[in-house]
Amino acid sequence: MDLNTYGYVAAGIVFGLGALGAGIGNGLIFSKTVEGISRQPELRGTLTSTAFIGVGLVEAMPIISLVLAFMWAK
Amino acid sequence: MNVDLPAMLRRLTRITFFFLSIGCIGFAVWPDYKPYFGGFMIGVIGGLIGSFHLAWKVSRIGDLAAAGRKSRSGLGFLSRAAIGVLAALVSVEGLHFNLAATAAGILALPLVTLLLGLLSSRRLRERQSADERGEK
């Protein structure tokens, strides 16, 4: 394998691991949010804004890793 | 974190315009750093569009959960990732700005969201403790 191929493999690993972590994190956040809303629907606003903050942070890393992977693998 | 989603989006939009104004000033005043300021501005705009998309998805899932219905759609991560890649491509390939500055711009708004959430949480706690003391 030449150096470019290693670059593609590295980009795939970077994005794959980032997306794996984000998937687990988003699943945990939204399962608890939906559980909380179904228990207490009057807290919907608070719970959705908390979920928004959490998901925004969780998803920032894989998006950055995808951007960097695309740019470095080219 | 007792902040409504629309109020948080309004604050995010205001802070985005603040970042954009700083970027415009830097773009005009320091021509040597144009790639950095330009990349940051493009990244911030991409981050704001992603935040609006995420807020729409989160509120829709909240509505469905409150109504007790199941949703078959996802959270739209791929759409937001595509927005990030598009911002980076426009910035680096189209306008020849700096990639690291663009990535920093994409990451800036989630960090601002976290700070806003922490601040509103602290304010809420202070208000509740004042209520418990009977001051309000």
Backbone of each chain as ProteinMPNN parsed JSONL, in Angstrom:
{"seq_chain_A": "MDLNTYGYVAAGIVFGLGALGAGIGNGLIFSKTVEGISRQPELRGTLTSTAFIGVGLVEAMPIISLVLAFMWAK", "coords_chain_A": {"N_chain_A": [[0.844, -1.206, 0.0], [0.479, 2.221, -0.809], [1.336, 5.567, 0.339], [-0.904, 7.242, 0.053], [-3.055, 5.504, 0.189], [-2.93, 4.683, 2.836], [-3.613, 7.094, 3.946], [-6.338, 7.347, 3.207], [-7.386, 5.173, 4.632], [-6.832, 6.023, 7.242], [-8.445, 8.302, 7.336], [-10.976, 7.138, 7.158], [-10.999, 5.673, 9.554], [-10.837, 7.739, 11.425], [-13.262, 9.18, 11.009], [-15.091, 7.098, 11.359], [-14.744, 6.206, 14.052], [-15.353, 8.571, 15.384], [-18.047, 8.928, 14.626], [-19.126, 6.647, 15.731], [-18.873, 7.096, 18.513], [-20.489, 9.39, 18.676], [-22.944, 8.339, 17.915], [-23.538, 6.554, 20.015], [-23.607, 8.386, 22.149], [-25.688, 10.166, 21.341], [-27.818, 8.396, 21.29], [-28.048, 7.72, 24.014], [-28.666, 10.26, 25.115], [-31.099, 10.944, 23.813], [-32.753, 8.799, 24.453], [-33.11, 9.131, 27.206], [-34.236, 11.663, 27.181], [-36.699, 11.324, 25.802], [-37.852, 9.492, 27.504], [-38.096, 11.065, 29.815], [-39.855, 13.079, 28.88], [-42.12, 11.587, 28.312], [-42.781, 10.778, 30.865], [-43.163, 13.213, 32.282], [-44.827, 15.404, 30.701], [-45.089, 18.16, 30.909], [-42.605, 19.212, 31.311], [-41.403, 19.49, 28.884], [-40.233, 21.611, 27.392], [-37.936, 22.329, 28.89], [-36.555, 19.886, 28.875], [-36.142, 19.401, 26.127], [-34.522, 21.589, 25.447], [-32.271, 21.055, 26.982], [-31.512, 18.639, 25.806], [-30.907, 19.594, 23.282], [-28.611, 21.136, 23.768], [-26.863, 19.129, 24.667], [-26.773, 17.325, 22.465], [-25.811, 18.979, 20.473], [-23.206, 19.438, 21.36], [-22.198, 16.821, 21.416], [-22.317, 16.089, 18.756], [-20.598, 17.803, 17.507], [-17.926, 17.029, 17.421], [-17.71, 14.618, 15.68], [-18.502, 15.855, 13.288], [-16.513, 17.735, 12.861], [-14.398, 15.913, 12.652], [-15.137, 14.571, 10.347], [-14.954, 16.611, 8.441], [-12.2, 17.207, 8.592], [-11.182, 14.697, 7.901], [-12.096, 14.404, 5.254], [-10.702, 16.489, 4.057], [-8.03, 15.922, 4.526], [-7.73, 13.471, 3.335], [-7.823, 13.852, 0.699]], "CA_chain_A": [[0.0, 0.0, 0.0], [1.254, 3.458, -0.808], [1.01, 6.51, 1.424], [-2.257, 7.758, -0.136], [-4.009, 4.501, 0.68], [-2.934, 4.808, 4.299], [-4.372, 8.313, 4.267], [-7.77, 7.031, 3.118], [-7.728, 4.302, 5.764], [-6.823, 6.859, 8.445], [-9.641, 9.158, 7.308], [-12.127, 6.299, 7.49], [-10.968, 5.352, 10.989], [-11.146, 8.973, 12.172], [-14.699, 9.477, 10.973], [-15.854, 5.971, 11.907], [-14.729, 6.219, 15.517], [-16.108, 9.757, 15.822], [-19.483, 8.679, 14.438], [-19.528, 5.622, 16.708], [-19.064, 7.777, 19.804], [-21.655, 10.28, 18.593], [-24.154, 7.513, 17.884], [-23.822, 6.088, 21.38], [-23.984, 9.551, 22.965], [-27.023, 10.65, 20.942], [-28.81, 7.41, 21.734], [-28.262, 7.88, 25.456], [-29.333, 11.541, 25.381], [-32.497, 10.977, 23.366], [-33.574, 7.833, 25.192], [-33.482, 9.739, 28.485], [-35.139, 12.797, 26.932], [-38.035, 10.816, 25.477], [-38.373, 8.902, 28.741], [-38.509, 12.167, 30.696], [-41.032, 13.767, 28.332], [-43.315, 10.746, 28.454], [-43.17, 10.782, 32.277], [-43.654, 14.549, 32.658], [-44.917, 16.19, 29.462], [-45.021, 19.618, 31.149], [-41.193, 19.618, 31.298], [-40.913, 19.275, 27.521], [-39.346, 22.707, 26.968], [-36.651, 22.196, 29.579], [-35.841, 18.678, 28.438], [-35.657, 19.533, 24.742], [-33.39, 22.519, 25.368], [-31.105, 20.339, 27.507], [-31.09, 17.683, 24.769], [-30.289, 20.375, 22.201], [-27.243, 21.481, 24.183], [-26.064, 17.9, 24.699], [-26.558, 16.764, 21.127], [-24.933, 19.911, 19.752], [-21.816, 19.189, 21.756], [-21.789, 15.461, 21.038], [-22.172, 15.98, 17.301], [-19.591, 18.716, 16.952], [-16.664, 16.32, 17.174], [-17.697, 13.846, 14.422], [-18.588, 16.733, 12.113], [-15.148, 18.246, 12.655], [-13.544, 14.816, 12.182], [-15.495, 14.304, 8.945], [-14.371, 17.685, 7.619], [-10.747, 17.02, 8.528], [-10.893, 13.466, 7.159], [-12.286, 14.686, 3.833], [-9.684, 17.394, 3.549], [-6.706, 15.308, 4.567], [-7.675, 12.275, 2.495], [-7.956, 14.195, -0.722]], "C_chain_A": [[0.877, 1.253, 0.0], [0.714, 4.41, 0.263], [-0.412, 7.056, 1.311], [-3.303, 6.796, 0.405], [-4.083, 4.539, 2.199], [-3.734, 6.037, 4.736], [-5.877, 8.063, 4.236], [-8.226, 6.172, 4.295], [-7.8, 5.119, 7.052], [-8.061, 7.737, 8.501], [-10.887, 8.364, 7.678], [-12.171, 5.976, 8.968], [-11.35, 6.57, 11.811], [-12.647, 9.227, 12.18], [-15.513, 8.346, 11.593], [-15.889, 5.994, 13.415], [-15.494, 7.428, 16.067], [-17.602, 9.525, 15.729], [-19.989, 7.624, 15.412], [-19.797, 6.259, 18.071], [-20.291, 8.661, 19.796], [-22.953, 9.487, 18.58], [-24.537, 7.037, 19.267], [-24.306, 7.259, 22.249], [-25.371, 10.062, 22.638], [-28.105, 9.688, 21.404], [-29.112, 7.558, 23.214], [-29.061, 9.146, 25.759], [-30.806, 11.463, 25.008], [-33.355, 9.927, 24.057], [-34.018, 8.433, 26.515], [-34.448, 10.911, 28.284], [-36.564, 12.322, 26.664], [-38.678, 10.191, 26.708], [-38.888, 10.001, 29.679], [-39.758, 12.87, 30.197], [-42.281, 12.908, 28.505], [-43.74, 10.638, 29.918], [-43.789, 12.11, 32.678], [-43.719, 15.429, 31.42], [-44.815, 17.697, 29.686], [-43.574, 20.116, 31.173], [-40.575, 19.524, 29.908], [-39.914, 20.344, 27.085], [-37.965, 22.59, 27.584], [-35.858, 21.01, 29.051], [-35.33, 18.798, 27.008], [-34.489, 20.512, 24.642], [-32.129, 21.869, 25.926], [-30.578, 19.337, 26.483], [-30.398, 18.405, 23.62], [-28.836, 20.71, 22.533], [-26.347, 20.24, 24.124], [-25.75, 17.374, 23.313], [-25.645, 17.665, 20.298], [-23.477, 19.666, 20.074], [-21.328, 17.828, 21.279], [-21.494, 15.393, 19.545], [-21.091, 16.868, 16.714], [-18.322, 17.958, 16.568], [-16.686, 15.475, 15.894], [-17.802, 14.713, 13.177], [-17.208, 17.308, 11.798], [-14.259, 17.124, 12.104], [-13.857, 14.474, 10.729], [-14.862, 15.346, 8.023], [-12.868, 17.475, 7.459], [-10.382, 15.772, 7.728], [-11.026, 13.684, 5.659], [-11.126, 15.501, 3.271], [-8.316, 16.73, 3.507], [-6.6, 14.122, 3.614], [-7.641, 12.615, 1.021], [-6.589, 14.194, -1.415]], "O_chain_A": [[1.878, 1.331, 0.712], [-0.231, 4.094, 0.986], [-1.064, 7.308, 2.325], [-4.301, 7.206, 0.999], [-5.164, 4.44, 2.78], [-4.431, 6.02, 5.751], [-6.606, 8.508, 5.122], [-9.287, 6.395, 4.878], [-8.711, 4.936, 7.859], [-8.663, 7.91, 9.561], [-11.746, 8.845, 8.416], [-13.238, 5.998, 9.581], [-12.098, 6.458, 12.782], [-13.236, 9.463, 13.235], [-16.508, 8.596, 12.273], [-16.953, 5.819, 14.009], [-16.189, 7.329, 17.079], [-18.347, 9.882, 16.642], [-21.13, 7.686, 15.869], [-20.82, 5.991, 18.701], [-21.049, 8.697, 20.765], [-23.949, 9.911, 19.166], [-25.702, 7.099, 19.658], [-25.285, 7.136, 22.986], [-26.153, 10.361, 23.54], [-29.173, 10.104, 21.853], [-30.27, 7.527, 23.63], [-30.006, 9.123, 26.548], [-31.668, 11.866, 25.789], [-34.556, 10.132, 24.233], [-35.171, 8.269, 26.913], [-35.352, 11.133, 29.09], [-37.52, 12.853, 27.231], [-39.879, 10.332, 26.937], [-39.967, 9.884, 30.258], [-40.631, 13.222, 30.991], [-43.36, 13.418, 28.806], [-44.92, 10.43, 30.202], [-44.825, 12.137, 33.343], [-42.756, 16.133, 31.117], [-44.488, 18.438, 28.759], [-43.339, 21.319, 31.065], [-39.352, 19.482, 29.774], [-38.883, 20.036, 26.488], [-36.951, 22.731, 26.9], [-34.655, 21.107, 28.809], [-34.223, 18.355, 26.701], [-33.569, 20.302, 23.852], [-31.035, 22.099, 25.41], [-29.368, 19.194, 26.305], [-29.429, 17.902, 23.052], [-27.949, 20.583, 21.69], [-25.231, 20.286, 23.606], [-24.61, 17.02, 23.015], [-24.816, 17.186, 19.524], [-22.618, 19.682, 19.192], [-20.201, 17.689, 20.802], [-20.549, 14.73, 19.117], [-20.709, 16.707, 15.555], [-17.724, 18.214, 15.523], [-15.768, 15.595, 15.083], [-17.26, 14.364, 12.128], [-16.787, 17.365, 10.642], [-13.46, 17.354, 11.196], [-12.958, 14.127, 9.964], [-14.311, 15.016, 6.972], [-12.327, 17.552, 6.356], [-9.409, 15.77, 6.974], [-10.194, 13.22, 4.88], [-10.636, 15.245, 2.171], [-7.538, 16.944, 2.578], [-5.512, 13.8, 3.139], [-7.446, 11.733, 0.185], [-6.505, 14.46, -2.614]]}, "seq_chain_B": "MNVDLPAMLRRLTRITFFFLSIGCIGFAVWPDYKPYFGGFMIGVIGGLIGSFHLAWKVSRIGDLAAAGRKSRSGLGFLSRAAIGVLAALVSVEGLHFNLAATAAGILALPLVTLLLGLLSSRRLRERQSADERGEK", "coords_chain_B": {"N_chain_B": [[-31.479, 24.252, 33.33], [-33.472, 26.055, 32.179], [-34.458, 27.092, 29.647], [-36.22, 28.128, 26.829], [-36.329, 26.6, 23.593], [-36.665, 28.291, 21.232], [-35.874, 30.767, 22.354], [-33.233, 30.254, 22.998], [-32.224, 29.836, 20.437], [-32.547, 32.37, 19.368], [-30.696, 33.796, 20.931], [-28.38, 32.468, 20.119], [-28.303, 33.214, 17.426], [-27.883, 35.943, 17.695], [-25.32, 35.948, 18.87], [-23.922, 34.749, 16.824], [-24.036, 36.757, 14.878], [-22.479, 38.593, 16.193], [-19.976, 37.279, 16.176], [-19.64, 37.224, 13.412], [-19.422, 39.934, 12.858], [-17.052, 40.536, 14.151], [-15.369, 38.97, 12.59], [-15.657, 40.254, 10.109], [-14.553, 42.758, 10.681], [-11.911, 42.002, 11.295], [-11.244, 40.874, 8.835], [-11.208, 43.119, 7.231], [-9.381, 44.842, 8.452], [-6.937, 43.513, 9.0], [-5.299, 42.415, 6.464], [-3.464, 40.374, 6.033], [-4.332, 38.246, 7.513], [-6.594, 37.323, 6.294], [-7.388, 34.688, 5.245], [-7.836, 33.28, 7.625], [-9.796, 34.726, 9.114], [-11.845, 34.756, 7.219], [-12.336, 31.987, 6.831], [-13.184, 31.336, 9.403], [-15.563, 32.803, 9.55], [-17.147, 31.577, 7.549], [-17.326, 29.025, 8.661], [-18.726, 29.564, 11.041], [-21.188, 30.368, 10.019], [-22.009, 27.966, 8.815], [-22.178, 26.399, 11.134], [-24.293, 27.692, 12.44], [-26.453, 27.184, 10.72], [-26.537, 24.402, 10.99], [-27.188, 24.272, 13.718], [-29.788, 25.331, 13.729], [-31.089, 23.381, 12.226], [-30.747, 21.168, 13.914], [-32.205, 22.028, 16.147], [-34.774, 22.072, 15.076], [-35.152, 19.336, 14.559], [-34.932, 18.269, 17.166], [-37.077, 19.511, 18.506], [-39.166, 18.429, 17.068], [-38.974, 15.721, 17.692], [-39.47, 15.918, 20.416], [-42.151, 16.8, 20.34], [-43.354, 14.535, 19.201], [-42.795, 12.63, 21.18], [-44.221, 13.693, 23.319], [-46.779, 13.425, 22.332], [-46.972, 10.748, 22.325], [-46.341, 9.2, 20.155], [-44.558, 7.164, 17.74], [-41.45, 7.774, 16.101], [-40.058, 7.395, 12.915], [-38.021, 8.609, 11.709], [-34.614, 9.808, 11.671], [-32.078, 11.616, 13.504], [-30.93, 13.39, 11.841], [-28.192, 13.566, 11.483], [-26.502, 13.084, 9.331], [-27.257, 15.061, 7.516], [-26.423, 17.372, 8.846], [-23.692, 16.849, 9.008], [-23.139, 16.917, 6.301], [-23.649, 19.612, 5.824], [-21.536, 20.717, 7.264], [-19.338, 19.696, 5.805], [-19.856, 20.888, 3.359], [-19.569, 23.592, 4.035], [-16.841, 23.578, 4.649], [-15.755, 22.845, 2.162], [-16.582, 24.947, 0.472], [-15.239, 26.983, 1.752], [-12.47, 26.227, 1.729], [-11.823, 25.094, -0.814], [-13.243, 26.688, -2.653], [-12.998, 29.438, -1.875], [-10.472, 29.6, -0.889], [-9.739, 29.717, 1.849], [-8.619, 29.238, 5.273], [-8.397, 25.923, 6.56], [-8.34, 24.997, 9.256], [-9.304, 27.225, 10.616], [-11.892, 27.287, 9.627], [-12.891, 24.884, 10.689], [-12.726, 25.568, 13.385], [-14.646, 27.575, 13.444], [-16.964, 26.08, 12.899], [-17.068, 24.594, 15.205], [-17.467, 26.534, 17.088], [-20.112, 27.443, 17.689], [-21.53, 25.218, 19.018], [-20.017, 25.237, 21.41], [-20.623, 27.775, 22.389], [-23.334, 27.36, 22.799], [-23.23, 25.518, 24.897], [-22.093, 27.147, 26.892], [-24.121, 29.077, 27.174], [-26.165, 27.434, 28.154], [-25.039, 26.606, 30.604], [-24.828, 29.07, 31.92], [-27.534, 29.876, 32.083], [-28.477, 27.829, 33.647], [-27.12, 28.297, 36.041], [-28.198, 30.779, 36.717], [-30.842, 30.072, 37.107], [-30.596, 28.406, 39.317], [-29.698, 30.231, 41.245], [-31.95, 31.882, 41.398], [-33.837, 30.095, 42.349], [-32.75, 29.474, 44.872], [-32.958, 31.952, 46.097], [-35.71, 32.206, 46.179], [-36.27, 30.144, 47.959], [-35.211, 31.189, 50.262], [-37.016, 33.102, 50.764], [-36.755, 35.613, 49.703], [-37.814, 36.552, 47.388]], "CA_chain_B": [[-31.435, 24.83, 31.991], [-34.863, 26.307, 31.894], [-34.523, 28.047, 28.541], [-36.938, 27.574, 25.684], [-35.497, 26.43, 22.4], [-36.622, 29.504, 20.395], [-35.079, 31.824, 23.003], [-31.824, 29.899, 22.837], [-31.847, 30.066, 19.037], [-32.403, 33.824, 19.178], [-29.403, 34.175, 21.502], [-27.321, 31.932, 19.244], [-28.237, 34.047, 16.22], [-27.254, 37.214, 18.084], [-23.886, 35.712, 19.069], [-23.352, 34.507, 15.495], [-23.811, 38.062, 14.233], [-21.325, 39.194, 16.875], [-18.783, 36.641, 15.6], [-19.48, 37.659, 12.012], [-18.942, 41.317, 12.829], [-15.616, 40.487, 14.475], [-14.693, 38.449, 11.405], [-15.626, 41.294, 9.062], [-13.573, 43.783, 11.076], [-10.582, 41.421, 11.102], [-11.045, 40.703, 7.393], [-10.927, 44.421, 6.608], [-8.275, 45.572, 9.08], [-5.689, 42.752, 8.852], [-5.381, 41.662, 5.201], [-2.617, 39.172, 6.074], [-5.059, 37.161, 8.179], [-7.869, 37.115, 5.605], [-7.83, 33.287, 5.195], [-8.284, 32.823, 8.935], [-11.078, 35.36, 9.443], [-12.852, 34.292, 6.249], [-12.678, 30.602, 7.162], [-13.965, 31.333, 10.639], [-16.92, 33.297, 9.257], [-17.891, 30.529, 6.825], [-17.59, 27.96, 9.62], [-19.776, 30.007, 11.971], [-22.477, 30.323, 9.297], [-22.367, 26.54, 8.728], [-22.585, 25.957, 12.469], [-25.628, 28.239, 12.759], [-27.452, 26.426, 9.947], [-26.63, 23.099, 11.652], [-27.904, 24.429, 14.991], [-31.222, 25.48, 13.434], [-31.578, 22.07, 11.8], [-30.809, 20.316, 15.105], [-33.326, 22.482, 16.985], [-36.006, 21.615, 14.423], [-35.283, 17.895, 14.77], [-35.158, 18.003, 18.592], [-38.441, 19.905, 18.884], [-40.094, 17.484, 16.453], [-38.95, 14.494, 18.49], [-40.179, 16.252, 21.657], [-43.597, 16.797, 20.041], [-43.794, 13.149, 19.004], [-42.753, 11.934, 22.469], [-45.327, 14.195, 24.145], [-48.026, 12.89, 21.787], [-46.949, 9.291, 22.495], [-46.214, 8.525, 18.864], [-43.202, 6.754, 17.397], [-40.891, 8.426, 14.912], [-39.164, 6.521, 12.164], [-36.926, 9.397, 11.127], [-33.453, 9.928, 12.549], [-31.791, 12.944, 14.054], [-30.403, 14.256, 10.789], [-26.754, 13.791, 11.631], [-25.837, 13.135, 8.016], [-27.506, 16.378, 6.92], [-25.542, 18.361, 9.493], [-22.32, 16.559, 8.571], [-23.015, 17.421, 4.925], [-23.546, 21.08, 5.906], [-20.161, 20.998, 7.681], [-18.426, 19.437, 4.677], [-20.104, 21.927, 2.343], [-18.923, 24.826, 4.501], [-15.39, 23.432, 4.501], [-15.396, 22.843, 0.737], [-16.722, 26.317, -0.046], [-14.208, 27.819, 2.354], [-11.086, 25.87, 1.366], [-11.64, 24.908, -2.264], [-13.802, 27.788, -3.436], [-12.527, 30.777, -1.514], [-9.064, 29.464, -0.471], [-9.543, 30.12, 3.236], [-7.893, 28.266, 6.092], [-9.255, 24.804, 6.998], [-8.423, 24.945, 10.716], [-10.193, 28.319, 11.043], [-13.263, 26.862, 9.316], [-13.276, 23.89, 11.7], [-12.958, 26.304, 14.64], [-15.939, 28.258, 13.315], [-18.047, 25.089, 13.033], [-17.095, 24.148, 16.603], [-17.684, 27.656, 18.007], [-21.49, 27.588, 18.162], [-21.842, 24.282, 20.095], [-19.413, 25.679, 22.669], [-21.44, 28.899, 22.864], [-24.578, 26.772, 23.316], [-22.933, 24.959, 26.222], [-21.92, 28.26, 27.83], [-25.454, 29.649, 27.432], [-26.878, 26.502, 29.017], [-24.473, 26.667, 31.957], [-25.194, 30.362, 32.525], [-28.961, 29.89, 32.429], [-28.641, 26.888, 34.757], [-26.668, 28.966, 37.272], [-29.175, 31.823, 37.031], [-32.044, 29.406, 37.626], [-30.294, 27.923, 40.67], [-29.677, 31.389, 42.143], [-33.318, 32.343, 41.582], [-34.527, 29.13, 43.21], [-32.284, 29.584, 46.252], [-33.535, 33.191, 46.637], [-37.112, 31.886, 46.486], [-36.328, 29.322, 49.166], [-34.943, 32.037, 51.426], [-38.139, 34.018, 50.928], [-36.385, 36.973, 49.308], [-38.622, 36.985, 46.245]], "C_chain_B": [[-32.86, 25.098, 31.514], [-35.0, 27.367, 30.807], [-35.281, 27.389, 27.406], [-36.012, 27.519, 24.481], [-35.495, 27.676, 21.502], [-35.805, 30.632, 21.008], [-33.594, 31.534, 22.85], [-31.347, 30.129, 21.398], [-31.675, 31.553, 18.748], [-31.062, 34.297, 19.729], [-28.25, 33.695, 20.632], [-27.154, 32.788, 17.995], [-27.544, 35.369, 16.521], [-25.738, 37.037, 18.225], [-23.199, 35.426, 17.737], [-23.078, 35.824, 14.777], [-22.644, 38.8, 14.877], [-20.02, 38.616, 16.316], [-18.537, 37.118, 14.173], [-18.963, 39.086, 11.938], [-17.454, 41.365, 13.173], [-14.82, 39.992, 13.264], [-14.587, 39.487, 10.303], [-14.592, 42.371, 9.385], [-12.157, 43.261, 10.855], [-10.233, 41.266, 9.631], [-10.61, 42.025, 6.749], [-9.64, 45.043, 7.149], [-6.938, 44.851, 8.881], [-5.737, 41.896, 7.596], [-4.528, 40.387, 5.204], [-3.36, 37.964, 6.649], [-6.404, 36.884, 7.534], [-8.297, 35.648, 5.559], [-8.381, 32.784, 6.526], [-9.661, 33.402, 9.278], [-12.18, 34.882, 8.495], [-13.303, 32.872, 6.541], [-13.521, 30.519, 8.412], [-15.407, 31.774, 10.381], [-17.753, 32.231, 8.542], [-18.259, 29.394, 7.781], [-18.713, 28.317, 10.587], [-21.14, 29.967, 11.293], [-22.945, 28.867, 9.155], [-22.845, 26.0, 10.062], [-23.968, 26.456, 12.845], [-26.722, 27.477, 12.003], [-27.645, 25.037, 10.575], [-27.395, 23.181, 12.964], [-29.406, 24.567, 14.76], [-31.832, 24.133, 13.034], [-31.733, 21.142, 13.004], [-31.983, 20.719, 15.997], [-34.652, 22.026, 16.4], [-36.23, 20.129, 14.69], [-35.622, 17.583, 16.227], [-36.582, 18.369, 18.992], [-39.458, 18.95, 18.265], [-40.144, 16.18, 17.245], [-39.646, 14.719, 19.837], [-41.683, 16.236, 21.465], [-44.119, 15.368, 19.928], [-43.814, 12.381, 20.323], [-43.907, 12.387, 23.356], [-46.659, 13.642, 23.658], [-48.088, 11.371, 21.913], [-46.876, 8.525, 21.19], [-44.767, 8.151, 18.609], [-42.747, 7.475, 16.131], [-39.95, 7.461, 14.206], [-38.001, 7.3, 11.556], [-35.807, 9.541, 12.153], [-33.291, 11.345, 13.059], [-31.201, 13.889, 13.022], [-28.922, 14.531, 10.914], [-26.06, 13.919, 10.282], [-26.047, 14.485, 7.339], [-26.577, 17.43, 7.521], [-24.085, 18.121, 9.121], [-22.102, 17.08, 7.149], [-22.919, 18.939, 4.905], [-22.122, 21.475, 6.3], [-19.172, 20.797, 6.544], [-18.589, 20.496, 3.597], [-19.434, 23.244, 2.735], [-17.416, 24.742, 4.313], [-14.968, 23.475, 3.034], [-15.479, 24.239, 0.138], [-15.573, 27.175, 0.46], [-12.821, 27.516, 1.792], [-10.898, 25.801, -0.146], [-12.101, 26.124, -3.062], [-13.147, 29.125, -3.164], [-11.087, 30.796, -1.004], [-8.819, 30.046, 0.92], [-8.872, 28.982, 3.994], [-8.843, 27.184, 6.631], [-9.425, 24.782, 8.513], [-9.348, 26.042, 11.246], [-11.646, 27.955, 10.759], [-13.755, 25.848, 10.338], [-13.539, 24.567, 13.041], [-14.295, 27.029, 14.601], [-17.104, 27.306, 13.461], [-18.196, 24.681, 14.503], [-17.506, 25.272, 17.561], [-19.106, 27.676, 18.564], [-21.911, 26.52, 19.175], [-21.23, 24.683, 21.433], [-20.187, 26.852, 23.26], [-22.755, 28.392, 23.451], [-24.361, 26.204, 24.716], [-22.792, 26.077, 27.257], [-23.265, 28.893, 28.189], [-26.248, 28.749, 28.379], [-26.367, 26.55, 30.445], [-24.865, 27.95, 32.666], [-26.649, 30.367, 32.957], [-29.236, 28.932, 33.582], [-28.24, 27.548, 36.076], [-27.666, 30.028, 37.71], [-30.43, 31.218, 37.664], [-31.815, 28.941, 39.067], [-30.285, 29.083, 41.663], [-31.087, 31.867, 42.438], [-34.075, 31.408, 42.53], [-34.066, 29.256, 44.654], [-32.809, 30.869, 46.889], [-35.007, 32.974, 46.996], [-37.217, 31.095, 47.788], [-36.055, 30.138, 50.416], [-36.067, 33.022, 51.68], [-37.819, 35.438, 50.528], [-37.229, 37.471, 48.164], [-40.031, 36.47, 46.393]], "O_chain_B": [[-33.368, 24.464, 30.59], [-35.595, 28.42, 31.033], [-35.022, 26.237, 27.058], [-35.052, 28.282, 24.368], [-34.428, 28.088, 21.047], [-35.124, 31.371, 20.296], [-32.794, 32.437, 22.606], [-30.216, 30.559, 21.169], [-30.789, 31.956, 17.995], [-30.368, 35.092, 19.095], [-27.27, 34.411, 20.428], [-26.038, 33.059, 17.553], [-26.735, 35.86, 15.733], [-24.965, 37.874, 17.758], [-22.046, 35.804, 17.531], [-22.033, 35.997, 14.149], [-21.913, 39.533, 14.211], [-19.08, 39.353, 16.019], [-17.403, 37.38, 13.772], [-18.163, 39.417, 11.063], [-16.691, 42.125, 12.577], [-13.751, 40.514, 12.95], [-13.555, 39.595, 9.64], [-13.86, 42.838, 8.512], [-11.305, 43.961, 10.307], [-9.095, 41.491, 9.22], [-9.767, 42.051, 5.853], [-8.898, 45.69, 6.41], [-5.92, 45.494, 8.623], [-6.179, 40.749, 7.66], [-4.82, 39.437, 4.477], [-3.059, 36.817, 6.319], [-7.272, 36.273, 8.157], [-9.467, 35.362, 5.811], [-9.292, 31.956, 6.55], [-10.571, 32.676, 9.679], [-13.309, 34.634, 8.919], [-14.496, 32.574, 6.507], [-14.462, 29.729, 8.484], [-16.35, 31.196, 10.922], [-18.915, 32.008, 8.882], [-19.368, 28.863, 7.722], [-19.549, 27.475, 10.914], [-22.133, 29.58, 11.909], [-24.123, 28.568, 9.348], [-23.806, 25.232, 10.119], [-24.735, 25.741, 13.49], [-27.774, 27.163, 12.56], [-28.771, 24.553, 10.682], [-28.162, 22.278, 13.296], [-30.206, 23.993, 15.499], [-32.94, 23.791, 13.447], [-32.721, 20.416, 13.112], [-32.677, 19.859, 16.54], [-35.556, 21.636, 17.139], [-37.342, 19.706, 15.005], [-36.483, 16.748, 16.505], [-37.229, 17.627, 19.731], [-40.5, 18.686, 18.864], [-41.214, 15.604, 17.445], [-40.328, 13.827, 20.343], [-42.416, 15.724, 22.311], [-45.168, 15.026, 20.473], [-44.718, 11.584, 20.571], [-44.506, 11.576, 24.062], [-47.568, 13.412, 24.456], [-49.126, 10.767, 21.643], [-47.285, 7.367, 21.107], [-43.854, 8.742, 19.186], [-43.535, 7.746, 15.224], [-39.141, 6.79, 14.847], [-37.102, 6.711, 10.956], [-36.034, 9.41, 13.356], [-34.221, 12.152, 13.048], [-30.995, 15.069, 13.307], [-28.44, 15.589, 10.51], [-25.159, 14.739, 10.103], [-25.149, 15.001, 6.674], [-26.019, 18.265, 6.811], [-23.324, 19.072, 8.939], [-21.04, 17.611, 6.825], [-22.203, 19.505, 4.079], [-21.56, 22.428, 5.76], [-18.278, 21.617, 6.337], [-17.614, 20.949, 2.996], [-18.821, 23.92, 1.909], [-16.782, 25.701, 3.873], [-13.944, 24.071, 2.698], [-14.591, 24.671, -0.597], [-15.004, 27.981, -0.276], [-12.082, 28.429, 1.423], [-9.951, 26.366, -0.694], [-11.446, 26.54, -4.018], [-12.784, 29.857, -4.085], [-10.538, 31.86, -0.718], [-7.845, 30.762, 1.151], [-8.596, 27.917, 3.441], [-9.942, 27.484, 7.096], [-10.532, 24.571, 9.006], [-10.088, 25.824, 12.205], [-12.534, 28.274, 11.55], [-14.892, 25.93, 10.804], [-14.466, 24.189, 13.757], [-14.999, 27.093, 15.609], [-18.118, 27.65, 14.067], [-19.306, 24.454, 14.984], [-17.853, 25.007, 18.712], [-19.303, 27.896, 19.759], [-22.6, 26.865, 20.135], [-21.851, 24.492, 22.478], [-20.389, 26.924, 24.472], [-23.238, 28.91, 24.458], [-25.193, 26.381, 25.607], [-23.311, 25.967, 28.367], [-23.523, 29.207, 29.351], [-26.919, 29.234, 29.29], [-27.153, 26.537, 31.392], [-25.195, 27.941, 33.852], [-26.971, 30.805, 34.061], [-30.119, 29.183, 34.401], [-28.915, 27.391, 37.093], [-27.954, 30.175, 38.897], [-30.999, 31.761, 38.61], [-32.694, 29.057, 39.922], [-30.79, 28.957, 42.778], [-31.404, 32.216, 43.575], [-34.84, 31.85, 43.388], [-34.88, 29.16, 45.572], [-33.082, 30.891, 48.089], [-35.489, 33.499, 47.999], [-38.107, 31.325, 48.606], [-36.578, 29.843, 51.491], [-36.074, 33.707, 52.703], [-38.504, 36.373, 50.943], [-37.36, 38.68, 47.973], [-40.875, 36.724, 45.533]]}, "name": "protein", "num_of_chains": 2, "seq": "MDLNTYGYVAAGIVFGLGALGAGIGNGLIFSKTVEGISRQPELRGTLTSTAFIGVGLVEAMPIISLVLAFMWAKMNVDLPAMLRRLTRITFFFLSIGCIGFAVWPDYKPYFGGFMIGVIGGLIGSFHLAWKVSRIGDLAAAGRKSRSGLGFLSRAAIGVLAALVSVEGLHFNLAATAAGILALPLVTLLLGLLSSRRLRERQSADERGEK"}
